[in-house]
Amino acid sequence: MKPEESTSLEEYIRKLFLHDAIELLRRPQDGTADVCIGDYTIGKVTRDEDDEDTSYSLQLSIRQDDYDQYLRTLFPRLDFEIRKRPQKDDSVEFYVGEEFIGVLFRADENNDVSYWLEIAILEFDLEGEDEDEDEDDADAF
């Protein structure tokens, strides 16, 4: 992951979760980045390339049974909703307003339950951030 990619991703993730303290710490040895708030690592971003398309996978790890409370504590300004998935019982959907953001999965290994929030970020999403900012600035007056 290139430095300019991690800068764009960091901005996008900060806006997505309404949290200015989120930082991405690049890990050049494996091409990923840790997602951190202060000294606390909350997840990981990996870069995926298919043909000419680039996308990113954001995974937030949740080691607590009450994932809803954990997420509300972690992102106190974010108004999100957890919705059941049709015909699925191993995961739920994560929404901000009416926008689908990702899927929250449950893992149960040897009675050790954990969760992770999986969010796909497309290169298009990152490019759209700059255009949206310009439009918002024009409407500010």
C-alpha positions in Angstrom: 0.0 0.0 0.0 1.4 3.3 -1.1 1.5 6.3 1.3 -0.9 8.3 -0.8 -3.4 5.4 -0.7 -3.2 5.2 3.1 -3.8 8.9 3.3 -6.9 8.7 1.2 -8.1 5.6 3.1 -7.5 7.3 6.4 -9.6 10.3 5.4 -12.4 8.1 4.1 -12.5 5.9 7.2 -12.4 9.0 9.5 -15.4 10.4 7.6 -17.2 7.1 7.5 -17.0 6.6 11.3 -17.1 10.4 12.2 -13.9 9.9 14.2 -10.9 12.3 13.6 -8.5 10.3 15.8 -8.5 7.3 13.5 -5.1 6.6 12.0 -3.7 4.1 9.5 -0.3 2.7 10.3 1.2 1.2 7.1 2.8 -2.2 7.4 5.2 -2.3 4.4 6.3 -5.9 5.1 2.8 -7.3 4.2 1.2 -4.4 2.3 -1.6 -3.9 4.9 -2.3 -1.1 7.3 -3.5 -1.2 11.0 -6.5 0.9 11.9 -5.8 2.6 15.2 -7.4 5.0 17.6 -4.5 6.3 19.8 -2.5 3.2 20.9 -5.4 0.9 20.3 -5.5 -1.2 17.1 -9.1 -1.7 16.1 -8.7 -3.4 12.8 -6.8 -3.8 9.5 -7.0 -2.7 5.9 -5.8 -4.9 3.0 -5.5 -3.9 -0.6 -7.0 -6.2 -3.2 -6.3 -6.1 -6.9 -8.4 -7.8 -9.6 -7.3 -7.2 -13.1 -7.2 -3.4 -13.2 -9.6 -2.8 -10.4 -8.3 -1.9 -6.9 -10.4 -2.2 -3.7 -9.7 -2.4 0.0 -11.0 -4.6 2.7 -11.5 -3.0 6.1 -11.9 -5.5 9.0 -12.7 -4.3 12.5 -12.1 -6.9 15.2 -14.5 -7.1 18.1 -13.6 -9.3 21.0 -16.6 -8.6 23.1 -20.0 -10.3 23.3 -21.9 -7.0 23.1 -20.7 -5.9 19.7 -23.4 -3.2 19.5 -22.3 -1.5 22.7 -18.6 -1.9 21.7 -19.2 -0.1 18.4 -21.3 2.7 20.0 -18.5 3.3 22.5 -15.8 3.2 19.9 -17.7 5.5 17.5 -19.9 7.7 19.8 -20.9 10.2 17.1 -22.0 7.6 14.6 -25.7 6.9 14.2 -25.7 3.3 12.9 -28.1 0.4 12.8 -27.6 -3.3 12.9 -30.1 -5.2 10.7 -30.7 -8.9 10.3 -29.8 -10.4 6.9 -32.4 -12.3 5.0 -31.8 -16.0 5.1 -28.5 -15.7 7.0 -28.0 -16.3 10.7 -24.2 -16.1 10.9 -24.0 -12.4 10.2 -25.9 -9.1 10.3 -25.8 -5.9 8.2 -24.3 -2.6 9.3 -26.0 0.6 8.1 -25.3 4.3 8.6 -28.7 5.9 7.9 -30.1 4.0 4.9 -26.7 3.3 3.5 -25.4 -0.3 3.7 -21.8 -0.1 4.9 -20.7 -3.7 5.6 -21.4 -7.1 7.2 -20.8 -8.0 10.8 -19.8 -11.7 11.2 -19.8 -13.9 14.2 -17.1 -16.6 14.8 -17.3 -19.3 17.4 -14.2 -21.3 17.8 -13.9 -23.6 20.8 -16.6 -21.6 22.7 -14.5 -18.4 22.1 -17.0 -16.0 20.4 -15.7 -13.0 18.5 -17.0 -10.7 15.8 -15.6 -8.7 12.9 -17.0 -6.0 10.8 -16.1 -6.3 7.1 -16.3 -3.3 4.9 -15.4 -3.1 1.2 -14.0 0.2 0.1 -13.8 0.7 -3.7 -11.2 2.9 -5.4 -14.3 4.8 -6.6 -15.3 5.6 -3.0 -12.0 7.3 -2.4 -12.1 9.3 -5.6 -15.7 10.4 -4.8 -14.5 11.9 -1.5 -12.6 14.7 -3.3 -15.5 15.5 -5.7 -18.0 15.6 -2.8 -15.8 18.0 -0.9 -15.7 20.4 -3.8 -19.5 20.3 -4.2 -20.0 20.8 -0.5 -17.7 23.8 -0.5 -19.6 25.4 -3.4 -22.9 25.1 -1.6 -21.4 26.5 1.7 -22.3 30.1 0.6 
